[in-house]
Amino acid sequence: MAWRDGKASLTRLMLFMASIILGIAAVVSIQLFSDNLKDNIKKQSKSLMGADFIIDSKQKPSEKVQKIIDSLGANAFEVNFVSMAAFPKNEGTKLVKVRALEGAFPFYGSLTTVPENAGKNYQELGGALVDATLLLQYDLNPGDSIKLGNVTFSIIGALKSIPGSTAISSSVAPQVLIPFRFLEQTNLLQLGSRKEYQYFFKNTTIDLEALDKKIDPILDAENADLDTHTSTSRNLGRRYDNVGKFLNLVAFIALLLGCIGIASSVHIYIKEKLKNVAVLKCLGASRKQSFLIYLIQIIAIGFIGGIIGALIGISLQFAFPYILQEFLPFSVDVSISFQPILMGIILGVLMSVLFALLPLLGTWYVSPLEVLRGQEENQQKPKKARILVFLAILLFIFLFSFWMLKSAINGLVFTLGIFVTFAIMAGVASLFIKLIKKFFPTSWGFTSRQSLLNLFRPNNQTMVLVLAIGLGTFLISTLYFTKDILLAKTSLENKKTDANIILMDVQSSQEKQLVQNFESKGLEVIDNIPIITMRMESIRGKTANEIRQDTTVNMRKWMLNREFRVTYRSELTETEELLEGEFIGKVTAEKPVLISIADNLAEDGNLKIGDDVVFNIQGVLMETKVGSIRKVDWSSMQVNFMILFPTGVLEKAPQFNVMTTYAPTEESSAALQRDLVKNFPNVTILDLRQVFTIVEDILDKISWIINFMAFFSILTGFIVLIGSVRNSKYQRIKESVLLRTLGAKSKQILKITALEYVYLGLLGSLTGILLSLFGSQLLAIFIFKEPFIPSGIPFLVFLPAITILVVVIGLSNLKSVLQSPPLEVLRKEV
């Protein structure tokens, strides 16, 4: 019977199925890609690192660390740092990451260059390998030269890839590889220079887990670190797990949206079948039999939809490596596994049945007398059964989100978020219907009144269309609003008080010359900040080594290994707010040195007002007390510090400076940088204009990925819309024929339908945009802590575009409605 009845309604059942296919496709494609990503990370872990393990340190290795390195037998090493590079060919300058290498690194993977043999020859030939994109930007070719500090290198080849780097990191500071033997001649490493020492090891026989447990604590105590290829792959896997979780949630939302379409379409479908069910019961069919007829149809819909969705998902997963290639440090080999496909099919069946159960329950309570009564509405409401089904749906959503997020709290928050969002949109639709009923415009013309009446007629589509249109609009609008918040954080205002050029590693002997250089170009020195490097020697009377070994100490121990860069001044700046204590700007002879620390340092170190902290400044110990705790605005463009000393204590300590200025035009900025690179090669120049351009480019790429994923939800919403509108076609035929029998013209019917879908399109999209406006405001306040100025695009583009699309889809059904003869209603062929 299910087969016979289904054949007669095949077109309508296919539309039900379309609601679920895209959600399944999204889930399966993302699951397959996540599995492939994890497998590739495991297989390529050595190639990602380029070695079996690495020992690295932010300072020259201590005697103990050096002995460990020598005993393990390092096969290659490097010193890397950021510096300015100059290109004599066109007088260009650029901030680059210099890697001074010694040895045949990488041992695994490949150093991809053009020409191919450049990676093998550059150390022997004494030349440089320069990032390929950087060469294109400055119109350079192998054979041209690059100047780093006091040494000019010949460019041996273009560097296309090296293990461990990504396109995003290279865009911030493009990599330049040089032979280690020339590092000292460049004279780039001065007091305060930020540098990293890395030692690469190739050893296939050593037990990496045992090695990590044995020597990592020793290295930590000496401010060094051990990274193995297995730990790196685990960390990388966790990093991309977060990406996978986000993509899974977006796919799950698309799936839920499809399920709303299933629930609505089945609701209409079952309502039209109630008389058939009543006839079957008159002929002796049991409740169970009539219920199973339509349940079998729904199971078939979910099963076939799951298979089709899984097949589409298999095809889609091949696109993800290209979509995410900017964010992956390796190429992904795509393969097909059975588990996500099986999950997609099971998910299709389970979600279809769960969301169809509420309308299906109507068949259970149909009385045989319905045949005689001729009522369209089933009067008996199975409240307990409906509550149980609703709870089952919520439980499933929670369990599925818990499985994806691996956190019960996050799963609960996600489930509540889905419930609240849907509840608000459903509440808006319900309120809209009540307001129309209460304040019905009786003075309007017939067609206008009839279009409003359609919004709350039997079998109306107001609720489902508002949910489908609203949620899709909500997702895409939130993306645009959030993007605006992020981009606002990177905007540059044309004010001379805001520095856009930062000079780092300025030595004391260069300070006066640089000031004169600025003045000769008509530029003002905005900040000239002294920087002193130091480490924490002891806290509250316990040495750093004692704290590292004491597992009972309640603090995060990263600060014990950190080389702090601090400054001194007599007053706080506008980016700092005093939270506790009193800031003393000048040291007095009677009192100990009172320092001010940032609130995040106080929290991580469990530091309070009055705590003793001893610092090691180039071998000299200085006793201090925590005098105040500050809140620092780290998002500001000013140079901020975790630790602030008063004046009168550090002036004679070894130090370097950070200087800032404002260059009004790109030309003046370029001229200044060329001059500084030529005369002060050790000074690192940070051009904030270039940084912001890179940040905006990264945000655009992230936005594109989110847009791509939102596409699943939007398209699913439109599939639901098409399915819901198409499935109301049969009811429309009946209404249209009745109207035409009463004398309505085709033009009037056309206007009634168009106005109805204008209301639905405007209500759904406006609800989604306003909800996203509220949500984005909350994000701005609690997450980004930035002022929120909404974009006009959702209101000016999305609102009319989505409304027009809704109207077009709604009117596409009208052709057959207008062509149906009035006799059709009398023949009962609806």
Summary of the structure (lengths in Angstrom):
residues: 830
radius of gyration: 34.1
end to end distance: 20.3
largest distance: 106.4
contacts: 2746
relative contact order: 0.11
helix: 58%
strand: 17%
